[in-house]
């Protein structure tokens, strides 16, 4: 197979060794540092620009999954919400560029040493300004590299006319890897179906369970104007985990800062409930979850970037690595557990 490579302004033709021709990888990006910089025919694969010298996918991307990144249509946010967000983000222009350009965002993940990211979106017109258009946005964004970008969409139980169909469309049309429920921003409890007043929520959970689609549920408080933090009590998930025993539930934020003890009880109680540590400052993680090692197989890393108080994805990873946890526990949190749970 012929290929082209650039060395400054010069070009030359190369013929790859026979063994490489027989073992060409199927992804678009090559992970072999011997041929770093080569640009191959588009029908085979190509290398995206932006890698530092002498580092390739295999050495840079070590299986880390960030299960909680807010790549959202930020221009849809209500002005007061957007002002609150931008006040906490030091580089507004750079952040805007990353949310507008999936290729640039992938390079950002490369720089943080992250292989995959779950792109979290949810419908919340009353509090945030997000409508059902978030599903189209994140579905299209993730098409740039669906193996690395895992879209999470949303069906709002108070707005949908056909919850079963709408959840199925998340999977069939947009290839969503999961969906998000945000009680404080959507203004209902995670178990609001239990008293019969929100039957669509039961259908949403039931359909996601059948499709084996993980559901992420926000727990804990929210600082955004209009949010109702009372709906962030994780105890509501006690019903959900029991009523839908085959549903994978990601408990985002562990009920921080008010309900961490409740969250820990639930995580030990229910086999289908997992802890997403996003938005928990690494220095507070073992303060709020001192027995974290006991549930190491049920914890996944999330950064919550870009959100108030989150310095960056790389900084959150480094903070976790600095904690007095065992090596195997860190590996499970950063990569192993998420590899099983989200696709």
C-alpha positions in Angstrom: 0.0 0.0 0.0 1.3 3.4 -0.9 1.2 6.4 1.5 2.3 10.0 1.7 4.2 11.6 4.5 5.3 15.1 5.1 8.7 16.1 6.5 8.6 19.9 6.5 7.8 20.8 3.0 9.2 17.6 1.5 7.0 14.6 0.5 8.1 11.1 -0.3 6.4 7.8 -1.3 6.5 4.9 1.1 5.6 1.3 1.0 4.5 -0.2 4.3 5.9 -3.5 5.3 3.9 -6.5 4.4 3.1 -7.4 8.0 1.5 -3.9 8.5 -0.5 -4.2 5.3 -2.0 -7.5 6.6 -2.9 -6.0 10.0 -4.3 -2.6 9.2 -6.5 -1.3 12.0 -10.1 -0.5 11.2 -10.4 2.8 13.1 -9.7 6.0 11.3 -6.7 6.8 13.5 -3.6 4.7 13.7 -1.9 3.9 17.0 1.5 2.9 15.8 4.3 5.4 16.6 6.6 3.9 14.0 4.4 5.6 11.4 3.4 8.7 13.3 2.7 11.5 10.8 1.7 9.3 7.9 -1.5 10.3 6.0 -3.2 7.3 4.4 -5.9 7.0 1.8 -9.3 8.1 3.3 -10.9 4.8 2.7 -8.3 3.2 4.9 -7.6 5.5 7.8 -6.1 8.9 8.6 -4.4 10.6 11.5 -6.0 13.7 12.9 -3.6 16.6 13.3 -2.6 17.9 16.7 -0.6 15.2 18.4 2.6 16.2 20.2 5.8 14.8 18.8 6.5 11.0 19.3 3.2 10.3 21.0 0.4 8.3 19.5 -3.0 7.0 20.3 -1.7 3.9 21.9 0.6 5.7 24.3 -1.6 8.7 25.0 -5.1 7.1 25.3 -4.9 4.6 28.1 -8.6 3.7 28.4 -9.7 6.6 30.6 -13.4 7.4 30.3 -14.9 10.7 31.5 -18.6 9.8 32.0 -19.7 13.3 32.6 -18.8 16.1 30.2 -21.3 18.9 29.3 -20.9 19.4 25.6 -24.2 21.1 25.1 -25.9 23.7 22.8 -24.8 26.4 25.2 -26.4 29.2 23.1 -29.8 27.8 24.1 -29.1 28.5 27.8 -31.1 31.2 29.5 -29.1 34.5 29.8 -29.0 34.3 33.6 -27.8 30.7 33.4 -25.2 31.5 30.8 -23.9 34.4 32.9 -23.5 32.1 35.9 -21.6 29.6 33.8 -19.3 32.0 32.1 -18.3 33.7 35.4 -16.8 30.4 36.5 -15.0 29.6 33.3 -11.6 31.3 32.8 -11.3 30.8 29.0 -14.7 31.4 27.5 -13.5 31.6 23.9 -11.7 28.3 24.1 -14.6 26.6 25.8 -17.0 27.9 23.1 -14.7 26.6 20.3 -14.5 23.1 21.9 -18.3 22.9 22.1 -18.7 24.0 18.5 -16.1 21.7 16.9 -16.0 18.0 17.7 -12.6 17.6 16.1 -11.2 20.3 18.3 -12.9 18.6 21.3 -11.3 15.3 20.4 -7.9 16.9 20.4 -8.8 18.4 23.8 -9.5 14.9 25.1 -6.1 13.7 23.6 -4.4 16.5 25.6 -6.1 15.3 28.8 -5.2 11.7 28.2 -8.9 10.6 27.9 -10.0 8.0 25.4 -13.8 8.4 25.7 -16.2 11.0 27.0 -19.9 10.8 27.7 -21.6 14.0 26.4 -24.3 14.8 28.8 -27.5 16.6 27.7 -31.0 16.9 29.0 -34.3 18.7 28.3 -34.9 21.5 30.8 -36.8 24.4 29.3 -38.0 25.9 32.6 -34.6 26.1 34.4 -31.9 25.9 31.8 -33.5 26.7 28.5 -32.7 23.3 26.8 -35.4 21.8 24.6 -35.6 18.5 22.7 -33.1 20.0 20.2 -30.3 18.9 22.6 -30.8 15.3 21.2 -30.1 16.4 17.7 -27.1 18.5 18.8 -25.3 15.8 20.7 -26.2 13.1 18.3 -24.6 15.0 15.4 -21.6 16.0 17.5 -20.8 12.4 18.4 -20.9 11.3 14.8 -17.3 12.6 14.4 -16.1 9.6 16.4 -18.8 7.5 18.0 -16.3 5.1 19.6 -14.8 8.0 21.6 -17.8 10.3 21.9 -20.8 8.7 23.7 -23.9 10.9 23.5 -26.4 11.0 26.4 -29.8 12.3 25.4 -33.1 13.1 27.2 -36.8 12.5 27.2 -38.7 14.8 29.5 -41.7 13.0 31.1 -43.8 16.1 31.3 -43.3 17.0 27.7 -43.3 13.7 25.8 -46.5 12.4 24.1 -45.1 9.0 23.5 -42.3 8.2 26.0 -41.7 4.7 24.7 -41.2 5.8 21.2 -39.1 8.8 22.1 -36.7 6.7 24.2 -36.5 4.1 21.4 -35.6 7.0 19.0 -32.7 8.0 21.2 -31.2 4.6 20.5 -32.3 4.0 16.9 -31.9 7.4 15.4 -29.2 9.0 17.5 -27.3 6.0 18.8 -27.4 7.3 22.3 -25.2 5.5 24.8 -27.4 6.6 27.7 -29.8 9.2 28.9 -29.9 11.8 31.6 -32.5 12.6 34.2 -31.9 15.8 36.2 -34.5 16.2 38.9 -33.5 19.6 40.3 -33.5 21.1 36.7 -36.5 19.2 35.4 -38.5 19.8 38.6 -39.6 16.3 39.6 -38.3 13.6 41.9 -36.5 10.7 40.3 -39.3 8.4 41.6 -42.2 10.7 40.7 -43.8 7.8 38.9 -44.4 6.0 42.2 -47.5 7.8 43.2 -49.0 7.6 39.7 -48.7 11.3 38.9 -46.0 11.0 36.3 -46.6 7.7 34.5 -44.4 8.7 31.6 -41.3 8.5 33.8 -42.1 4.9 34.6 -42.3 4.2 30.8 -39.0 6.0 30.3 -37.2 3.8 32.9 -38.9 0.6 31.6 -37.9 1.3 28.0 -34.3 2.2 28.9 -34.1 -1.0 30.9 -35.3 -3.1 28.0 -32.9 -1.4 25.6 -30.0 -1.8 28.1 -29.5 1.9 28.0 -27.9 3.4 31.1 -29.7 6.2 32.8 -27.7 8.9 34.6 -29.6 10.7 37.4 -28.4 13.9 39.0 -28.2 13.8 42.8 -27.2 16.6 45.1 -27.6 20.3 45.0 -27.5 22.8 42.1 -26.3 26.4 42.2 -28.2 27.5 39.0 -31.1 30.0 39.3 -34.4 28.2 39.4 -33.1 24.8 40.4 -35.0 22.9 43.1 -32.3 21.1 45.1 -34.9 19.2 47.1 -35.3 16.9 44.2 -31.6 16.0 44.4 -32.1 13.6 47.4 -30.7 10.3 46.2 -33.1 8.3 48.3 -35.6 8.5 45.5 -33.3 6.1 43.6 -34.1 3.4 46.2 -37.5 3.0 44.4 -36.0 3.2 40.9 -33.3 0.6 41.6 -35.8 -1.8 43.0 -38.6 -1.2 40.4 -36.2 -1.6 37.5 -33.6 -4.1 38.7 -32.0 -4.6 35.3 -31.6 -0.9 34.6 -28.0 0.5 34.9 -28.3 3.7 37.0 -25.4 6.1 37.2 -25.8 8.2 40.4 -24.2 11.5 39.3 -22.3 13.5 42.0 -23.1 11.1 44.9 -25.7 13.4 46.5 -23.0 15.9 47.3 -22.6 17.7 49.6 -25.7 17.0 51.7 -26.6 13.3 51.1 -23.3 11.4 50.7 -24.1 9.0 53.5 -27.4 8.2 51.9 -25.7 7.7 48.5 -23.2 5.3 50.0 -25.9 3.2 51.6 -27.8 3.0 48.3 -24.7 2.0 46.4 -24.1 -0.9 48.7 -27.7 -1.8 48.8 -28.4 -2.0 45.0 -26.4 -4.0 42.5 -27.5 -1.9 39.6 -26.6 1.5 41.1 -23.2 3.1 40.3 -21.4 6.2 41.5 -20.3 8.9 39.1 -17.9 11.1 41.1 -18.2 14.1 38.8 -18.5 17.5 40.6 -16.9 16.1 43.8 -13.6 17.9 44.3 -10.9 15.2 44.5 -9.7 16.6 47.8 -13.2 16.0 49.3 -13.8 12.6 47.7 -12.5 10.5 50.6 -13.9 12.9 53.1 -17.4 12.4 51.8 -16.8 8.7 50.9 -14.2 7.5 53.3 -15.0 3.8 52.5 -14.8 4.3 48.8 -12.5 1.3 48.4 -15.4 -1.0 49.5 -17.3 0.0 46.4 -14.4 0.3 44.0 -16.2 -1.8 41.4 -19.1 0.6 41.3 -17.4 3.9 40.9 -16.7 5.7 37.6 -14.7 8.9 36.9 -16.5 12.0 35.7 -15.2 15.6 35.5 -18.4 17.6 35.1 -16.4 19.9 32.8 -17.1 22.8 32.1 -19.0 23.5 35.2 -18.6 25.9 38.1 -15.7 24.9 40.3 -14.2 22.4 37.8 -10.7 23.4 36.8 -10.4 21.0 33.9 -10.6 17.4 32.9 -6.8 16.7 33.2 -6.8 18.5 36.6 -9.6 16.2 37.9 -7.8 13.1 36.8 -4.5 14.2 38.4 -6.4 15.0 41.6 -7.9 11.5 41.7 -4.5 9.9 41.0 -3.0 11.9 44.0 -5.4 10.3 46.5 -4.3 7.5 48.8 -6.2 4.8 46.9 -4.8 1.5 45.7 -3.6 1.3 42.1 -6.3 -1.2 41.2 -9.0 1.0 42.6 -7.8 4.0 40.6 -7.7 1.9 37.4 -11.2 0.6 37.9 -12.5 4.2 38.5 -10.7 5.7 35.6 -11.3 3.0 33.0 -12.3 -0.5 33.9 -15.8 0.1 35.3 -16.9 2.5 32.6 -15.7 0.1 29.9 -18.3 -2.3 31.1 -21.1 0.2 31.7 -21.2 2.6 28.7 -20.7 1.9 25.0 
